[in-house]
Structures are given as C-alpha cells and as structure tokens.
Amino acid sequence: MNTIVALGPNPAWQKTLFFKEFHYGKVNRAEEMQAFPAGKGINFCRAAACHGRTKAVLIQFTGGENGDRIRRELEREGMPVRSILTGGPTRSCTTCLDRARQVMTEVIEPSFAATSEEVEEMLAAFQEELNRGAAGAALCGTLPTGTDPNLYPRAAQLVRRAGIPLLLDSFRNTRDVFESGAEVWYKVNREELREMTGEPEVTSGLRQVFRFPAVKYAAITDGPDNAYASDGKTLAIYQLPALPEVVNPIGCGDTANAIWMSEILAGSDLFEAFRHALAAASANCLTAFPGSFSPEEAEKIAAEITVDFAEL
C-alpha cells in the first residue's frame, strides 16, 4: 500500500454545535455538541484511512491542553502521527450548524507561531518519514500565524529530492513551493484560487497556476457548485448531484485532497480520480465527523457526477 506523508502544521480542537435554528445577536442553545481533533492535515489522513487505498502519516504541531486532547484522541483513532510539541497552545475552532437552513458559522481562535527550533524538528520528522519510502507528500493548509513562511518551501525541496509528487493545499506564499522543483498537484477552492491569482474566473486562474512548470495537475472545488480539474491542457468540469441533507460540510476539501491523491497513486487517471474525490467529499457532508464518509455512499454519488471536457 502506498504511503502519503502529510504535513498538517495547524490542527485544531474542533467543537461542533448543532442548533435547530441559529439566530445572530440572540441567545442560542445547542441541541447537541461534538468535539474531536480536526484541521486540514488530520482530516486528510482520516479520509485516506476511510478510503483504504493509501496509508497517510501525519506530522503536526501540538501544544497546551488542546494539543494533549488531540494527541490522545488520534491515538484512540489509530492514526499514524508524529506530533511536534510547541510552547504555544493549539487553537480550538467552534462550528455552529443551523439545521433548519443547513448553513454553518465558523469561529476560529488565533494560532501561535512555532519557534525556529520547532520548525527544524518538524522538517527533520518530515525527512525521516519521506526516507521510509513514501509515494507522495501533502502540505495541508496554512501555517500557524507568525511561523517561518519558509517551512513549506523547505519541505517542498525535501519532496523534490525524494522524487515524489507533492499535493499542495494552500493559497498563501505559494510561489516558492511552485519554484522548488517538486512536481506539484495543486488543489484549493474557488475563492482561494481567486485570492491567490487575482483572477475572477476559474479558467483564467488555472492558466495563471499552470504558468509554473512544476504544476502537473490542478483541481478546484466550489462547495456544491461545479468543480474543475486540469492537466494544463484539458479542463474537466464536474456537476455534482444535490444532496438530500448536509449534516456537516467541514473537511470536504481535505477529503477530496486525500482521495484525489490516493486514486492517482493507485493508478487512476487525473479526471477519474477527481470524480471519486468529489464523491467522497460529498459523502463527507452526510456525516458530522470531518474526513469521515461511507465508501458505499461515495460510490453511489460518483455514479451521479457528470463531467464535461474543454480546452484550458
């Protein structure tokens, strides 16, 4: 089984509150609460395990009481993880889900910068895991505020030396990663693509991304609306089926990332792999636990996704 090494430097202790209806400026009493480890790296690895075609190893920063909770719960999950202990505490995030309107409000605490010593420890752990024969690597999400922005470019250089593909899910400070020499598979959502490139349309934004020779594939999601994948020449446009109910949309992008990379590493072509990735992401919406989905449900959804092709 292929192994992906996922760098997820900014995890969170996630609290999800479920409301019959949520009203701004009012006292809102939740009907239900769930709490668990989350963040892009954690969700990525959880989804890969759920998919079952690759093994994902997580490397993360954790500190304080929230960090203790995250490490303890991930151990219970059985997730392969290496945690770099930090002096600053790990953040928590609270999601308020309005069941009546199927909308969410996300409240995110500030994160604390990792020190230069902690960054070096993370990169050393990343190198060690790459040396174990990884088939791919992933950089998941943004860095904790104030952390050395060279962390991702330096990690990308390690991936280049390993000669394996790198999935990048970040829209800040991407140029140095694109110019690292690593083969990049780029995946963000539509709003992040717009912010990174300044282009209002997906096609023009993707053309900007493919100006970097290292980018081999790129894929863009937009919630329940059309999604896109390209190899720089062909553009695939995916139409997703409507879901009967959205329980929790958190982790959908991370789920898509994990299944997209897993499928390509397992031999699927870019466009078929992304169809399965989108189906898994949709199935993730049907559960409260981010990065968790029913493979059987995902297969049903995949059969309903339509794809049109055009030139980029």
C-alpha positions in Angstrom: 0.0 0.0 0.0 1.3 3.5 -0.9 2.1 5.9 1.9 1.5 9.7 1.8 3.3 11.9 4.3 1.0 14.8 5.3 2.4 18.0 6.8 -0.5 19.5 8.8 1.1 22.2 10.9 -2.1 24.0 12.1 -4.5 21.5 13.8 -7.4 22.4 16.0 -9.6 21.0 18.7 -12.9 21.2 17.0 -16.3 21.8 18.7 -19.4 21.4 16.6 -22.6 22.8 18.0 -25.9 21.8 16.4 -28.9 24.2 16.5 -32.4 23.7 15.4 -32.1 27.3 14.2 -29.2 29.8 14.7 -30.0 33.5 15.2 -27.3 36.2 15.1 -27.5 38.6 18.1 -29.6 36.2 20.1 -29.0 33.6 22.8 -28.7 30.3 21.0 -28.9 27.0 22.9 -27.4 24.0 21.1 -29.3 20.7 20.8 -26.1 18.7 20.5 -22.3 19.1 20.7 -19.5 17.0 19.4 -15.8 17.6 20.0 -12.8 16.0 18.2 -9.4 16.6 16.6 -9.6 18.4 13.2 -7.6 20.6 10.9 -6.6 20.0 7.3 -3.9 17.5 8.0 -6.0 15.5 10.4 -9.0 15.5 8.1 -6.7 14.5 5.1 -5.3 11.5 7.0 -8.7 10.4 8.4 -10.2 10.5 4.9 -7.3 8.5 3.4 -7.8 5.8 6.1 -11.6 5.8 5.4 -10.8 5.3 1.7 -8.4 2.5 2.4 -6.1 2.7 -0.7 -3.2 4.5 0.9 -1.7 4.9 4.3 -1.3 8.6 5.4 1.2 9.6 8.1 0.5 13.0 9.8 3.2 15.4 11.1 1.7 18.2 13.1 2.4 20.9 15.8 0.5 20.5 19.1 0.7 22.3 22.4 -1.2 23.0 25.6 -4.3 21.3 26.8 -5.9 21.2 23.3 -2.7 19.6 22.0 -2.9 16.9 24.7 -6.5 16.2 23.7 -5.7 16.0 20.0 -2.8 13.5 20.6 -4.9 11.4 22.9 -7.9 11.2 20.6 -5.8 10.5 17.5 -4.1 7.7 19.3 -7.6 6.2 20.0 -8.4 6.5 16.3 -5.2 4.7 15.5 -3.9 7.4 13.2 -0.2 7.3 12.4 1.0 10.7 13.6 4.2 12.4 14.8 3.4 15.5 16.9 6.0 18.3 17.4 5.4 19.7 20.8 5.1 23.5 20.9 5.4 26.1 23.6 2.3 27.9 22.2 -1.1 26.2 22.7 -3.0 24.6 19.9 -6.1 26.6 18.8 -9.7 25.5 19.1 -12.4 26.1 16.5 -16.2 26.2 17.0 -18.7 25.5 14.3 -22.4 26.4 14.7 -24.6 24.4 12.4 -28.1 25.7 11.7 -30.1 22.5 10.9 -33.1 24.4 9.5 -31.3 26.3 6.9 -28.3 23.9 6.5 -25.8 26.7 7.0 -22.8 27.0 9.3 -20.9 29.7 11.1 -17.2 29.0 11.9 -15.4 30.7 14.8 -11.6 30.2 14.7 -9.2 31.1 17.6 -5.9 32.6 16.8 -2.9 30.3 16.4 0.5 30.8 17.9 3.8 30.8 16.0 6.1 27.8 16.1 9.6 28.7 17.0 12.6 28.1 14.7 13.6 25.1 16.8 10.1 23.6 16.4 10.2 24.2 12.7 13.5 22.4 12.4 12.1 19.5 14.4 9.1 19.3 12.1 11.3 19.3 9.0 13.5 16.6 10.4 10.5 14.4 11.1 9.2 15.0 7.6 12.5 14.0 6.1 12.6 10.8 8.2 9.1 9.8 7.0 10.0 10.5 3.4 13.0 8.3 3.8 10.7 5.4 4.7 9.7 5.1 1.0 6.7 7.5 0.7 4.9 7.5 -2.6 3.6 11.1 -2.2 3.5 14.0 0.2 0.9 16.7 1.0 1.2 20.2 2.5 -2.2 20.7 4.2 -3.4 24.2 5.0 -1.9 27.4 6.1 0.8 27.8 8.8 0.2 28.9 12.4 0.3 32.7 12.3 3.8 34.1 12.6 5.5 30.7 11.8 8.5 30.9 9.4 7.0 31.1 5.9 9.9 29.1 4.5 8.6 25.9 6.2 6.6 24.9 3.1 9.2 25.7 0.5 11.9 23.8 2.5 9.5 20.9 2.8 8.9 21.0 -0.9 12.6 20.9 -1.6 12.8 17.7 0.5 10.0 16.2 -1.6 11.8 17.2 -4.8 14.9 15.3 -3.6 12.7 12.3 -2.8 11.4 12.3 -6.4 7.7 12.0 -5.4 4.7 14.2 -6.2 3.6 16.9 -3.8 -0.1 17.9 -3.2 -0.3 21.5 -2.1 -3.5 22.8 -0.4 -2.6 26.4 0.4 -3.1 29.7 -1.3 -0.6 31.9 0.6 3.1 32.1 -0.2 2.8 29.5 -2.9 5.4 30.9 -5.4 8.4 29.4 -3.6 6.7 26.0 -3.4 5.9 26.2 -7.1 9.5 27.1 -7.8 11.0 24.4 -5.5 11.4 21.9 -8.4 8.9 19.4 -6.8 6.1 18.1 -9.0 3.0 19.9 -7.7 -0.6 18.7 -7.7 -2.5 21.9 -6.7 -5.9 21.8 -5.0 -7.8 24.7 -3.5 -11.3 26.1 -3.5 -12.6 28.7 -5.9 -12.4 31.6 -3.5 -8.8 30.7 -2.6 -7.8 30.5 -6.3 -9.3 33.9 -6.8 -7.4 35.3 -3.8 -4.1 33.8 -4.9 -4.2 34.7 -8.6 -6.5 37.8 -8.6 -8.4 36.2 -11.5 -12.3 36.3 -11.2 -12.8 33.2 -13.3 -11.6 29.6 -12.7 -10.2 29.1 -16.2 -8.1 32.3 -16.1 -7.0 31.5 -12.6 -5.9 28.0 -13.6 -4.0 29.4 -16.6 -2.0 31.5 -14.0 -1.3 28.4 -12.0 0.0 26.5 -15.0 2.5 29.2 -15.8 4.6 27.4 -13.2 6.2 24.4 -15.0 6.3 22.4 -11.8 2.5 22.2 -11.6 1.4 19.0 -13.2 -2.3 18.9 -12.1 -4.7 21.4 -10.6 -8.2 21.0 -9.2 -10.7 23.5 -7.9 -13.8 22.9 -5.7 -16.7 25.3 -5.1 -18.9 23.7 -2.5 -22.0 22.2 -4.1 -21.3 24.0 -7.4 -19.2 22.9 -10.3 -15.7 21.6 -9.7 -12.8 21.6 -12.1 -9.6 19.6 -12.8 -6.9 20.2 -15.4 -3.6 19.0 -16.6 -2.8 22.3 -18.1 -4.3 21.4 -21.5 -7.7 19.8 -20.9 -10.2 21.2 -18.5 -12.8 18.8 -16.8 -16.0 20.4 -15.4 -17.9 18.4 -12.9 -21.5 18.8 -12.0 -22.4 17.4 -8.6 -25.7 15.9 -7.6 -27.8 17.6 -4.9 -27.5 16.0 -1.5 -30.7 15.1 0.5 -29.2 16.7 3.6 -26.0 18.4 4.6 -25.0 17.3 8.2 -21.6 19.0 8.3 -19.6 20.3 5.3 -16.3 20.7 7.3 -13.5 18.6 5.9 -14.9 18.2 2.4 -11.9 19.8 0.7 -9.5 17.8 2.8 -11.4 14.6 1.9 -11.2 15.5 -1.8 -7.5 16.0 -1.5 -6.8 12.7 0.2 -8.9 10.6 -2.2 -7.6 12.5 -5.3 -4.0 11.8 -4.5 -4.7 8.2 -3.3 -6.6 7.4 -6.5 -3.8 8.8 -8.8 -1.1 6.9 -6.8 -3.2 3.8 -7.2 -3.3 4.1 -11.0 -6.4 6.2 -11.8 -6.1 9.0 -14.3 -6.4 12.6 -13.1 -10.0 13.1 -14.2 -11.5 9.8 -12.9 -9.5 10.2 -9.7 -11.1 13.6 -9.1 -14.6 12.3 -9.8 -14.1 9.8 -6.9 -12.6 12.6 -4.8 -15.6 14.8 -5.3 -18.0 11.9 -4.5 -16.1 11.2 -1.2 -16.2 14.9 -0.3 -20.0 14.9 -0.9 -20.4 11.8 1.2 -18.4 13.6 3.9 -21.2 16.1 4.1 -23.5 13.4 5.3 -21.6 12.8 8.5 -20.7 15.1 11.4 -17.2 13.8 11.7 -14.8 15.7 9.3 -12.8 13.4 7.0 -15.2 10.5 7.5 -17.5 9.0 4.9 -19.2 5.9 3.8 -17.3 4.4 0.8 -20.6 2.8 -0.4 -22.4 6.1 -0.3 -19.5 7.8 -2.1 -19.7 5.2 -4.9 -23.4 5.9 -5.4 -22.7 9.7 -5.6 -19.8 9.1 -8.0 -22.2 7.4 -10.5 -24.3 10.6 -10.5 -21.5 13.1 -11.2 -21.4 14.3 -14.8 -18.2 15.5 -16.5 -17.8 17.8 -19.5 -14.4 18.4 -21.1 -13.0 21.5 -22.8 -9.6 23.1 -23.7 -8.0 25.1 -21.0 
